Amino acid sequence: MSYRHGWDLIDPNDPNDPGWAVPPGLSEQNRFDRERSFQDGVHTFYLREEDDSGHIRLMKRDLTLDTY
């Protein structure tokens, strides 16, 4: 089992995409992300999970930020 996460990926299927925050693994850095600040707009968080049999699950969450 391994986890990896990233923000605003260009291609979530590319293991070398610069948006990935960490390499695949099971350490604490793979289970948590640091606090971030964003400008207005849409930002997308990805969480990739791969089990021991090679099954991949990719979760995606879009955040829309507006200034008041």
Secondary structure, 3 states (H helix, E strand, C coil): CEEEEEECCCCCCCCCCCCECCCCECCHHHHCCCCCCCCCEEEEEEEEEECCCCCEEEEEEEEEECCC
